[in-house]
């Protein structure tokens, strides 16, 4: 009899506790348990920052690009059609693509070579070399570019002084258009290579050692291990790093501005410096906005192709 009574009380207890809970508590707990809701709550501050600092300025730039120089009336796509008729615009497009693609290629090449060299060092040596090789990336870009400008400047050129000692020619580093292009790419490669080094070194550390052991048992050479083991395992990291660097390099402003200011004869201008020249220095903000917006489709198409390859490889794995 006692057991029956206790069972009845125990069965009635959950109902009593539920009755004592405030209304809506269960629904709140269910809401909190949903992973999607929790993720949205945590991501809300970042979403607000993106909306305030990226989305709103982006749409405002589109709005500005459709105004006249005085910003008093809409002229719709007249700024864009005007740019299409200017030879300087197409030269800026060519220079921007050459600058970004060449710099990213050499940064990736130097990064993967140095990452392999550092990865094969003992642990103590790795720490020292990682610290030293990160120095170009740690120094503020405008400050390091000023140092390069001093080495290239015809009055104080350290390179020309060295060439003169060796009996070499005197080179107009920043006065000749093609040498000036070379200088901007060189400085960008010097500054950005450590980023590739760190990313590729982290990717190399994540490659399982068993794969190299299996390849060695099969008689694979060092080159075959690189082609058939290392690079396939690093493809996603390589793609993401190249995409990120391509975006940053395409929008680069500091190096070209400090070294050449777009000269000589506008042949080193990239989108960012030419947009600044037209929009800020010459006071045509709508035209400067139109110039800067031309980076978006080029980078968008690149991102689509690169991320599609990453997604396809992720599904395969």
Secondary structure, DSSP 8 states (H G I E B T S, - for coil): -HHHHHHHHHHHHHHHHHHHS-TTHHHHHHHHH-HHHHHHHHHHHHHHHHIIIIIHHHHHHHHHHTB-TTSSSB-TTHHHHHHHT-HHHHHHHHHHHHHHHHHHHHHHHHHHHHHHHHHTS-HHHHHHHHHHHTHHHHS-HHHHHHHHHHHH-TTT-HHHHHHHHTT-----TTTSHHHHHHHHHHHHHHHHHHHHHHHHHHHHHTS-HHHHHHHHHTT--HHHHIIIIIHHHHHHHHHHHHHHHHHHHHT--HHHHHHTTT-STTTT--HHHHHHIIIIISS-HHHHHHHHHHHHHHHHHHHHHHHHHHHHHHHH-
